[in-house]
Amino acid sequence: MKVAISENKWQFLMLAVPLVLILALAIATGSMSGAADAAYGGYGCGGAYGSGCDQAPSASLGVSDQLLYIANGDDSNVAIIDVGTMNIVDYVPVPRAPDGLLPGLGMHWEIHGVVPSNDRASIYAVGALSGDANSSDLYQVDIATGTEIRRIPMTGSLVGYCGLEYDVNDTTSDNLVAADMAAGPGVAASLEAAYSPAAGGPLPPGTLPVTQGGWQENSLSTGTATNHISTDFDGDGESSTCGISWNAAGTVGYASLMWDAANSVTIDWAGTKTATGENPALPGAVIHQNTAAKSRDLLFVTGGTSGVLEVVDMTTNATVGTIDMTLLTNSVTAEPHGVEIVPGEDNLLYVMVRQVPDPYPGGATVMLLDITSPLAPVVKGSVQGLNEAACGIYVMEKTAWNPGQPALSLSMGTVYWATMADYTNGILSVDFGIANAGPDAKDVTITGTVNSAGVASVNTPSLPQNIATAGSAAYTVEYHIPSGVIAFSTTVHATAQSGATIYSY
């Protein structure tokens, strides 16, 4: 594009001082073509999101082309991790539920579960611990723009929801299952007694609502909650549920319970969709999520404050041993919460461990474990710097999230001196517009310019903007104009993210 600057008799008024100035304008339009960056993410160690530089897995493990979606706790967002570099490369915001009853217990809204949509253009997320009615909503958020698409109201729950999985882990399914952390009578009574005096506690018995936990099915096509399945197998009313898994045949479901005499309840998934059996709880454990190595009939259950992963034989529903995460992390405070088997590779496992102090005090770490020997795992990768209340993990191939390259076009608008000081210092402002014919583009950034006549841009890179399909965004580039220059040409360079790829223009 060519920018022409010439003397004329136009009056340019700035600070009430008349000036004889300079403005003639050549407007050009053009398309922006680009190619994908070789390295996904582009932020790197210590980059825009401050992610830790941790242990990346060996390429021989075959996981370098994976993304991890992390339910990032009370940051109320979903962190996306590039496994190839073990760096956080993006965040997708999730609406924050207002504080309700539970802040009197020192609890606040946290995102606990996440899965991508069928088309990979958005995420679904569930959260808990605000004590507000919105804790019971299933949120859908556009990945490219970070905007909320819709909410699906689910069965009311005091505590909220934890795990989130597609029916029998089939990502094309219309049925999305959420784990209901509802408080039974014993848990509600304990919460009432523990309620902070500063917040009006202890609360009188019966103040907190008692509801039945379990698995909540949701139809994505209709946007409605459908069937609620109780996990209260022993009939004691305590069924606060967090984990969701199935066996290889998809006939038996495995629900992990947080505050109950059992930690894993089996569900007749192919028939009655009722609880049919249980596995005794680990002493002192507050159970959270689970995942199944289906070809090996092994269920891995996170033990929270107990610091261990429990390994369960799915054919007998009996515990075969535990993995001590405090030893693997060298942290006596380590608490495993989220857990996920690598798809198609039942010898590799991701686990979310909270309260690993270094180098992020109180933060959370995702670890990749080789579980070829289930009770003697080997750490193969890790990434730190996640929210201290991070929980659920979803694993996806980068190639599954590939909407394609956004078709961006550039146009030039007004050329002007923005202030008297800019005129004096030779700083010329040029307005540009970037339009997007699709698909949605995220973090569209003017990264720099190449100019003739010794001209240099002084305010690039620009702030990133999201540009939806058929949308546009305005940018202003400031150029330093050497004395005597009356025209120059400029080539504008930009980057934009779509899916798992950053494109250069």
Secondary structure by P-SEA (a helix, b strand, c coil): cbbbbbbccbbbbccccccbbbbbbbbbbbbbbbbbbccccccccccccccccccccccccccccbbbbbccccccbbbbbcccccccccccccccccccccccccccccccbbbbcccccccccccccccccccccccccccccccccbbbbcccccccccbbbcccccccccbbbbbbbcccaaaaaaaaaacccccccccccccbbbbbbcbbbbbcccccccbbbbccccccccccccbbbbcccccbbbbbbccccccbbbbccccccccccbbbbccccccccccccccccbbbbbbccccbbbbbcccccccccccccccccccccbbbcbbbcccccccbbbbbbcccccccccbbbbbbbbcccccccccccccccccccbbbbbbbbcccccccccbbbbbbcccccccaaaaaacbbbbbbbbbbcccccccccccccccccccccccccccbbbbccccbbbbbbbbbcccccccbbbbbbbccccccccccc
